[in-house]
Structures are given as C-alpha cells and as structure tokens.
C-alpha cells in the first residue's frame, strides 16, 4: 500500500511539472507571436 501511495505522489508531481512546462512554453510562444524578444 505504501508503494502505491508513493507512486501516486510521483505521478502527481510529474503532471504538475508538465503543466508548469506547458505554461512556460505557452508564455514564450505568446511573446514570440507578439513580436517581442525573449528576456533571456
């Protein structure tokens, strides 16, 4: 049971990281579409 709980927490974290990456990429694409250079 403990292994199942640990695995579900790992899956939650990976989904959260994937969501963060999508938000960052979406923001970068919006800046490029607006014609502004990326800040880095």
N, C-alpha and C positions, 0 to 999 in steps of 0.2 A: 504494500500500500504506500509506503514511504517513497518508493521508487516512482510510482505513478504520480504522486503529488509533485515530486521534484521534476519529472518530465513535463508535467503540465505547466509548471512555472517557467521552465526553459522555453517552451513553445510560446508562452505569453510574451516573454522578453524578446524573442526573435520577431514576433509580429509587431511589437512596439518599435523595435529598431527599423523594421521595414517601413512602417508608417512614417517614422521620422525621416528616413532617406527619401521617401516619396515627396514629403513636404518640402525638403530642401531642394530636391531636383525641380519640383514644380515652381518654386520661387525663382530659381536660377533661369528656368525657361521663360518665365514671365518677364524677368529683367531683360533677357536677350530679345524677346519679342517686342518689348517697349523701346529697344534701341539703346539701352544703357549698358555700359561695360560692367562686368562682374567686379566686385570690390576686392578681389584677391588676385 
